[in-house]
Amino acid sequence: MEKKSNEMIKGLLLTEKFPTRALIIYSLFVLLCAILQAPITGKIAAISIQNMQLDSAQKEMAMNMVENMGIFTIISSLIGAVVELLISSALLYLSAKLIKVEISYSRCVMLLILVAGIMLLGDYLSMGINLVRGVDQIKEITDVFCTSFAYMFDIKGETLPYKMLVFLNPFTVIAFAFMAYCLKTVYDVPVAKSVVISFVFLFVYVLFQALMISF
């Protein structure tokens, strides 16, 4: 079973064709996730607006704008996810070049689609938990990330390291461990370099996400 899994992964990652079909499938799952979690996104927007230094009329106007931008928010989430994946693939390609490892850009895209797919499973789980509990239970933005280590261990704070911890969850760790595994077993990257590349990508990912919710 493990051998077949390894062969299947290698078959996906060793193709030289641009993974258009895989990217479309990933995009559809991202789109579905964005549609299903629209109530959660609306709740987050409401919390953000309430925390702004605005009078009642301005807050009401802001809420009306958010409600009217529902479709735009969903589409922008999809575009953002695809653009982020393609840029991350370019960075992985350049990183491989720096350490003299030959990995084509198409292969980098395919690898990161699989990595992003694992993290997307975590997003679906968090979304499901929040919808079952009810969006009214969301009191602050970080409550949304109910599979994070910060939430699991009831760690609270406002600092950047805390916000980075909010984006660390079992799925994120598994995804980047999988990335290191693929770099080593499929592309013959030395273990140390595979781990360093994956760790740097993990760090940059959680840092970027933490900065996004800081503004």
Summary of the structure (lengths in Angstrom):
residues: 215
radius of gyration: 19.0
end to end distance: 46.3
largest distance: 62.5
contacts: 619
relative contact order: 0.12
helix: 79%
strand: 0%
